[in-house]
Amino acid sequence: MPGKQLSVVVTRRLPEAVEARMQELFDVTLRNDDTPMTREELAAAVADADVLVSTITDHIDASLLARAGDRLKLIANYGAGVDHIDVATARERGIHVSNTPGVTTEDTADVVMALILGVTRRLAEGLRIAQSSDWQGWSPTAMMGGRIRGRRLGILGMGRIGQAVARRASVFGMEVNYHNRKRLRPEIEEQLNATYWESLDQMVAHMDVISVNCPHTPSTYHLMNARRLKLMKPEAVIVNTSRGEVIDENALTRMLRANEIAGAGLDVFEHGNQINPRLKQLSNAILLPHMSSATVEGRVEMGEKVILNIQTYADGHRPPDLVVPAML
């Protein structure tokens, strides 16, 4: 839409620098408080805006898109994942969808390693003891965890984040293994010193640590189901910074309670912020509030990508981060 100032609706509060830049460039409606839009607020937004800046908390399905006005031509998602958007229906209605890939790769990989260390070294338990009035001081047999050097790491999903995790794990002396929809090129495997497993079951059964780094799609829903979780060694741990739906949370909770799996580090949950209450009670699970991408630098860069996608579209060109079927 060259020459026209676009009407842009933002569904959540964004970093101040990002909001200020949007106000300079567009006719933007910002969110007054940091709460998700209701269904009716989203419907009103898609009915009136040229561009919707969505986030993971917005469920944009076919029925909502049916209420979109003729003006809506771009959903510029603030985030890489687009499983909350019915991209196929959007495309059928002539609505482009863009995202912000690659921005959070390094930040998320950092948290993967933090969770691996946190679970294997029992850091959350140690924190609780140190802050309580019951700590009796150092003991040769107290709070013994496990060494991560030499452990076998199995990465489920070897995209940008999986590869970033592999690089970090190698520095820590872990043995890197992976399962992916498509095998990496030999030169990339060599760079990462990573071993490919065609069978996910076989990989899961032999690993000391499993890191879930694949997106949520119909084919990955409960990919780590009860049967596959039971393949894990009792002393193994699992971490997930990707999408909660990939793991059967109830099955995982049961196995952690029964000590059939040594521990878990989770930044995402199957039902968003509605975490299984029994999971919260476990000492062998570290639970984080979906914060793996939460760095000031990353969130500002995400906003800059959103702005670039909108501005490029406004100039009459294809947004650089347009989501296409091959990406889904």
Summary of the structure (lengths in Angstrom):
residues: 328
radius of gyration: 21.6
end to end distance: 26.7
largest distance: 71.7
contacts: 1048
relative contact order: 0.14
helix: 38%
strand: 15%
